[in-house]
Amino acid sequence: MSQPSPAWFQIANPVARIAKTVTIIGAGIAGCTLAAALKKRGYNVTVIDRHATAGQEASGNAQGIVYPKLSHRDDLLPRINLAAIHFASHYYQSFWNSGLGSQCGVVVVPENQKIRDDCILIGERFVDQPGLVEAITREHLEALSGIPLHAEIALHFPSLGWLPPAQVCQQLLLDNQIPLLQADVAELQYRESENSWQLLDDQQQTVAISETLVIANAFDCKQFIQTRYLPLRKLRGQITQLPATAQSSKIKKVICGEGYITPATNGSHSCGATYNKDLFTTELREQDHRANIAQMAATDSGLAAALGEPDLQQLTGRANFRCTTSDYLPISGPVPDIPAMLEDYAALRRDAKTVIETPGRYLPNLFVNCGMGSRGLSYAPLTAELLACQIDNQAPPLEPVLCQAMHPVRFLIRDLKRNRI
Ligand SMILES: Cc1cc2nc3c(=O)[nH]c(=O)nc-3n(C[C@H](O)[C@H](O)[C@H](O)COP(=O)(O)OP(=O)(O)OC[C@H]3O[C@@H](n4cnc5c(N)ncnc54)[C@H](O)[C@@H]3O)c2cc1C
């Protein structure tokens, strides 16, 4: 039998909305998928971004992979990932059909013995779902991937692939006639008399006023006092565009392992990505190109042979920042009223098991959708759908326990229970 939901997930103080109008800060994949999901429900949506065009920051790489993170275990992360890739593979169908990116399939090559064992167990667990994932042995890998790979076993996800994220963002806004307003939002103030959020720039000029507001600006939501508490990290990554060789041009699938490589498009492969924690530059670094090439070689010696020895001086690429969370899950839902929550749930500090029946207090009609980590293309369509359901008072298409695992309040409750806040 399922446990009753803890009271902090219920909203004690909902403020009735008059207009079906929503403003979203951030025109990356998180903001644009949400904008489209709300527009489809009849909302009047405006997206605000500091750039004039959508998809200019993390969601701006040439090729992004819809990649999986399954497990043979029933943990929350792989369950959410499974729901996300399932949803995403349908969501992107129209983009793939229109020629954006490719649903070429994703092959995951295990990079060590443990992952190899996991692959076997995952293959066994999903044996009745070959449309989702199938375990492939070496003798079939070459025909599938296009080049000789040396892995003994790999997982193939036939319904996944790659997309150009910025074009997807732009298409979502265009197809749904959603305006993009260029402004750098510095501060959010709630105007009680009008039940509205006022968005201000750094000159204290009003950028917009909106009854319902969604913060979808990745790590930069830390600049707003309302979402500063979120334990986010800004994690730099660089991809390398590798010139295709005669052999590597035969690659038919996205191949992932230590890193990933896409099939060649316009004569080059996207290959990545690095993880640099304390580096905050978007300048390309030769050492990161080297690291990406080394990752490919570590993934499979067959890949290294196909790619040859690229001239480091000629390589191009792109660097930007992921917004990651401590539990590797995205954040999607209403923004808690921190001082009120700290007061209402103070007893958790003394005893984490205290049962408190007081529902949670939340900021009026303020939501957040961020923390997509390395898998924004996989997670964003699902979190957008969940949040749109929540804003529109519909039942979400996901079990409550999974929605709660992505809820913005989870960090606050966790810290209270650990007596850290
Ligand atoms: C090198 C690299 C490779 C990656 N590869 C993959 C991959 O293969 N597959 C995958 O799924 N994911 C990948 N990711 C992760 C993926 O890019 C992110 O998860 C995703 O793009 C996050 O989307 P977002 O909308 O949350 O953030 P963003 O795309 O960064 O969007 C946030 C937007 O908010 C705007 N903004 C910020 N602050 C303000 C403000 N104050 N006012 C107005 N606007 C503001 C920004 O301009 C930006 O457009 C990769 C990331 C990197 C860095």
The ligand as an SDF file (V2000), in Angstrom:
LIG
                    3D

 53 58  0  0  0  0  0  0  0  0999 V2000
   28.7960   20.7890  -22.8170 C   0  0  0  0  0  0  0  0  0  0  0  0
   27.4150   20.3510  -22.5080 C   0  0  0  0  0  0  0  0  0  0  0  0
   26.8970   19.2310  -23.1640 C   0  0  0  0  0  0  0  0  0  0  0  0
   25.6070   18.7930  -22.8770 C   0  0  0  0  0  0  0  0  0  0  0  0
   25.0920   17.7120  -23.5500 N   0  0  0  0  0  0  0  0  0  0  0  0
   23.8180   17.3290  -23.3170 C   0  0  0  0  0  0  0  0  0  0  0  0
   23.2240   16.2850  -24.0570 C   0  0  0  0  0  0  0  0  0  0  0  0
   23.8420   15.6880  -24.9320 O   0  0  0  0  0  0  0  0  0  0  0  0
   21.9530   15.9300  -23.7570 N   0  0  0  0  0  0  0  0  0  0  0  0
   21.2260   16.5700  -22.7900 C   0  0  0  0  0  0  0  0  0  0  0  0
   20.0720   16.2210  -22.5550 O   0  0  0  0  0  0  0  0  0  0  0  0
   21.7550   17.5780  -22.0910 N   0  0  0  0  0  0  0  0  0  0  0  0
   23.0280   17.9750  -22.3340 C   0  0  0  0  0  0  0  0  0  0  0  0
   23.5630   18.9980  -21.6200 N   0  0  0  0  0  0  0  0  0  0  0  0
   22.7450   19.6110  -20.5740 C   0  0  0  0  0  0  0  0  0  0  0  0
   21.6990   20.5140  -21.1950 C   0  0  0  0  0  0  0  0  0  0  0  0
   22.3370   21.4010  -22.0470 O   0  0  0  0  0  0  0  0  0  0  0  0
   20.9470   21.2510  -20.0870 C   0  0  0  0  0  0  0  0  0  0  0  0
   20.4140   20.3040  -19.1810 O   0  0  0  0  0  0  0  0  0  0  0  0
   19.7950   22.0930  -20.6220 C   0  0  0  0  0  0  0  0  0  0  0  0
   20.1730   22.8260  -21.7430 O   0  0  0  0  0  0  0  0  0  0  0  0
   19.3030   23.0270  -19.5290 C   0  0  0  0  0  0  0  0  0  0  0  0
   18.2430   23.7830  -20.0390 O   0  0  0  0  0  0  0  0  0  0  0  0
   17.6750   25.0160  -19.2210 P   0  0  0  0  0  0  0  0  0  0  0  0
   16.5670   25.5550  -20.0150 O   0  0  0  0  0  0  0  0  0  0  0  0
   17.4270   24.5990  -17.8220 O   0  0  0  0  0  0  0  0  0  0  0  0
   18.8930   26.0430  -19.1410 O   0  0  0  0  0  0  0  0  0  0  0  0
   19.4550   27.0470  -20.2570 P   0  0  0  0  0  0  0  0  0  0  0  0
   19.4080   26.4480  -21.6000 O   0  0  0  0  0  0  0  0  0  0  0  0
   20.7620   27.5420  -19.7720 O   0  0  0  0  0  0  0  0  0  0  0  0
   18.3820   28.2040  -20.2480 O   0  0  0  0  0  0  0  0  0  0  0  0
   18.3100   29.1790  -19.2360 C   0  0  0  0  0  0  0  0  0  0  0  0
   17.9740   30.4780  -19.9150 C   0  0  0  0  0  0  0  0  0  0  0  0
   17.7460   31.4690  -18.9170 O   0  0  0  0  0  0  0  0  0  0  0  0
   18.2580   32.6960  -19.3890 C   0  0  0  0  0  0  0  0  0  0  0  0
   18.4940   33.5380  -18.2200 N   0  0  0  0  0  0  0  0  0  0  0  0
   19.2910   33.2690  -17.1620 C   0  0  0  0  0  0  0  0  0  0  0  0
   19.1740   34.2210  -16.2260 N   0  0  0  0  0  0  0  0  0  0  0  0
   18.3070   35.1320  -16.7210 C   0  0  0  0  0  0  0  0  0  0  0  0
   17.7910   36.3570  -16.2100 C   0  0  0  0  0  0  0  0  0  0  0  0
   18.1430   36.8000  -15.0000 N   0  0  0  0  0  0  0  0  0  0  0  0
   16.9170   37.0510  -16.9740 N   0  0  0  0  0  0  0  0  0  0  0  0
   16.5590   36.6010  -18.2080 C   0  0  0  0  0  0  0  0  0  0  0  0
   17.0090   35.4400  -18.7150 N   0  0  0  0  0  0  0  0  0  0  0  0
   17.8670   34.7200  -17.9870 C   0  0  0  0  0  0  0  0  0  0  0  0
   19.5110   32.3260  -20.1540 C   0  0  0  0  0  0  0  0  0  0  0  0
   19.8420   33.3150  -21.0960 O   0  0  0  0  0  0  0  0  0  0  0  0
   19.1090   30.9980  -20.7910 C   0  0  0  0  0  0  0  0  0  0  0  0
   18.6280   31.1720  -22.1090 O   0  0  0  0  0  0  0  0  0  0  0  0
   24.8400   19.4750  -21.9040 C   0  0  0  0  0  0  0  0  0  0  0  0
   25.3550   20.6030  -21.2650 C   0  0  0  0  0  0  0  0  0  0  0  0
   26.6110   21.0520  -21.5700 C   0  0  0  0  0  0  0  0  0  0  0  0
   27.1300   22.2840  -20.8880 C   0  0  0  0  0  0  0  0  0  0  0  0
  1  2  1  0
  2  3  1  0
  2 52  2  0
  3  4  2  0
  4  5  1  0
  4 50  1  0
  5  6  2  0
  6  7  1  0
  6 13  1  0
  7  8  2  0
  7  9  1  0
  9 10  1  0
 10 11  2  0
 10 12  1  0
 12 13  2  0
 13 14  1  0
 14 15  1  0
 14 50  1  0
 15 16  1  0
 16 17  1  0
 16 18  1  0
 18 19  1  0
 18 20  1  0
 20 21  1  0
 20 22  1  0
 22 23  1  0
 23 24  1  0
 24 25  2  0
 24 26  1  0
 24 27  1  0
 27 28  1  0
 28 29  2  0
 28 30  1  0
 28 31  1  0
 31 32  1  0
 32 33  1  0
 33 34  1  0
 33 48  1  0
 34 35  1  0
 35 36  1  0
 35 46  1  0
 36 37  1  0
 36 45  1  0
 37 38  2  0
 38 39  1  0
 39 40  1  0
 39 45  2  0
 40 41  1  0
 40 42  2  0
 42 43  1  0
 43 44  2  0
 44 45  1  0
 46 47  1  0
 46 48  1  0
 48 49  1  0
 50 51  2  0
 51 52  1  0
 52 53  1  0
M  END
$$$$
